[in-house]
Protein backbone atom coordinates (compact mmCIF):
# COMPACT_ATOMS: atom_id res chain seq x y z
CA UNK A 1 0.00 0.00 0.00
CA UNK A 2 1.36 3.42 -0.95
CA UNK A 3 2.17 6.01 1.68
CA UNK A 4 -0.16 9.03 1.84
CA UNK A 5 1.04 12.20 0.17
CA UNK A 6 2.39 14.84 2.54
CA UNK A 7 0.25 17.98 2.87
CA UNK A 8 1.39 20.89 0.72
CA UNK A 9 -0.93 23.54 2.17
CA UNK A 10 -1.79 24.77 5.63
CA UNK A 11 -5.00 26.60 6.54
CA UNK A 12 -5.40 29.31 9.17
CA UNK A 13 -8.68 30.76 10.43
CA UNK A 14 -8.28 34.30 11.77
CA UNK A 15 -10.60 36.57 13.70
CA UNK A 16 -10.37 40.18 12.52
CA UNK A 17 -10.76 43.32 14.61
CA UNK A 18 -12.03 45.72 13.49
CA UNK A 19 -14.20 43.71 11.12
CA UNK A 20 -13.11 43.87 7.48
CA UNK A 21 -15.00 42.15 4.66
CA UNK A 22 -12.45 43.16 1.99
CA UNK A 23 -10.11 40.24 1.16
CA UNK A 24 -7.50 42.59 -0.29
CA UNK A 25 -7.27 44.57 2.95
CA UNK A 26 -6.90 41.34 4.93
CA UNK A 27 -4.13 40.21 2.54
CA UNK A 28 -2.43 43.58 2.92
CA UNK A 29 -2.56 43.39 6.73
CA UNK A 30 -0.91 39.95 6.67
CA UNK A 31 1.69 41.18 4.19
CA UNK A 32 2.42 44.20 6.42
CA UNK A 33 2.74 41.90 9.45
CA UNK A 34 5.24 39.72 7.60
CA UNK A 35 7.24 42.78 6.53
CA UNK A 36 7.23 44.21 10.04
CA UNK A 37 8.43 40.95 11.63
CA UNK A 38 10.66 39.36 9.01
CA UNK A 39 11.55 42.01 6.44
CA UNK A 40 10.72 42.78 2.86
CA UNK A 41 11.58 39.34 1.51
CA UNK A 42 9.02 37.65 3.79
CA UNK A 43 6.27 39.96 2.55
CA UNK A 44 6.14 37.97 -0.69
CA UNK A 45 5.19 34.77 1.17
CA UNK A 46 2.65 32.75 -0.81
CA UNK A 47 -0.84 32.91 0.68
CA UNK A 48 -4.43 32.96 -0.53
CA UNK A 49 -7.42 34.47 1.20
CA UNK A 50 -9.95 31.67 0.71
CA UNK A 51 -12.88 33.14 2.62
CA UNK A 52 -13.89 36.28 4.46
CA UNK A 53 -17.11 36.24 6.48
CA UNK A 54 -19.85 38.60 5.28
CA UNK A 55 -19.62 40.26 8.69
CA UNK A 56 -15.87 40.72 8.19
CA UNK A 57 -15.10 39.19 11.58
CA UNK A 58 -13.27 36.07 10.32
CA UNK A 59 -11.15 34.93 7.39
CA UNK A 60 -9.52 31.70 6.21
CA UNK A 61 -6.07 31.79 4.66
CA UNK A 62 -4.12 29.09 2.77
CA UNK A 63 -0.34 29.11 2.86
CA UNK A 64 2.50 26.65 2.39
CA UNK A 65 3.25 24.22 5.21
CA UNK A 66 6.73 25.70 5.64
CA UNK A 67 5.35 29.27 5.84
CA UNK A 68 2.46 28.69 8.28
CA UNK A 69 4.45 29.23 11.48
CA UNK A 70 5.95 32.45 10.10
CA UNK A 71 2.52 33.81 9.12
CA UNK A 72 1.04 33.02 12.54
CA UNK A 73 4.03 34.51 14.39
CA UNK A 74 3.95 37.69 12.31
CA UNK A 75 0.24 38.24 12.85
CA UNK A 76 0.55 37.59 16.59
CA UNK A 77 2.94 40.51 17.09
CA UNK A 78 1.64 42.81 14.35
CA UNK A 79 1.22 46.41 15.45
CA UNK A 80 -1.09 47.67 12.74
CA UNK A 81 -4.62 48.93 12.25
CA UNK A 82 -6.11 45.43 12.02
CA UNK A 83 -5.76 42.83 14.80
CA UNK A 84 -5.47 39.29 13.41
CA UNK A 85 -5.92 36.48 15.94
CA UNK A 86 -5.56 32.79 15.08
CA UNK A 87 -8.79 30.92 15.85
CA UNK A 88 -7.74 27.53 14.42
CA UNK A 89 -5.07 26.16 12.13
CA UNK A 90 -4.75 22.83 10.37
CA UNK A 91 -3.48 21.09 7.26
CA UNK A 92 -7.04 19.78 6.76
CA UNK A 93 -9.38 22.58 5.63
CA UNK A 94 -12.71 21.05 6.82
CA UNK A 95 -11.42 20.89 10.40
CA UNK A 96 -11.47 24.71 10.61
CA UNK A 97 -15.26 24.66 10.68
CA UNK A 98 -15.53 21.93 13.34
CA UNK A 99 -16.33 22.84 16.93
CA UNK A 100 -13.62 22.29 19.50
CA UNK A 101 -9.82 22.45 19.33
CA UNK A 102 -7.90 21.30 16.28
CA UNK A 103 -5.66 18.34 17.01
MOBELQUI-V667798 format. One record per pair of residues at least 12 apart in sequence whose C-alpha atoms are under 6 Angstrom apart, sorted by sequence separation. I is the first residue (numbers start at 1). J is the second residue. D is the distance in whole Angstrom. If there is no record, write none. Layout:
i->I j->J d->D
i->I j->J d->D
This chain:
i->31 j->43 d->5
i->49 j->61 d->5
i->48 j->61 d->6
i->48 j->62 d->5
i->47 j->62 d->5
i->47 j->63 d->4
i->46 j->63 d->6
i->21 j->52 d->6
i->21 j->56 d->4
i->20 j->56 d->4
i->19 j->56 d->5
i->37 j->74 d->6
i->19 j->57 d->5
i->34 j->74 d->5
i->16 j->57 d->5
i->33 j->74 d->5
i->15 j->57 d->6
i->16 j->58 d->5
i->33 j->75 d->6
i->15 j->58 d->4
i->14 j->58 d->5
i->14 j->59 d->5
i->33 j->78 d->5
i->13 j->59 d->6
i->13 j->60 d->4
i->12 j->60 d->6
i->12 j->61 d->5
i->11 j->61 d->6
i->11 j->62 d->5
i->10 j->62 d->6
i->10 j->63 d->5
i->9 j->63 d->6
i->10 j->64 d->6
i->9 j->64 d->5
i->10 j->65 d->5
i->9 j->65 d->5
i->8 j->65 d->6
i->17 j->82 d->6
i->17 j->83 d->5
i->16 j->83 d->6
i->16 j->84 d->5
i->15 j->84 d->6
i->14 j->84 d->6
i->15 j->85 d->5
i->14 j->85 d->5
i->14 j->86 d->5
i->13 j->86 d->6
i->14 j->87 d->5
i->13 j->87 d->5
i->13 j->88 d->5
i->12 j->89 d->4
i->11 j->89 d->6
i->11 j->90 d->5
i->10 j->90 d->6
i->11 j->91 d->6
i->10 j->91 d->4
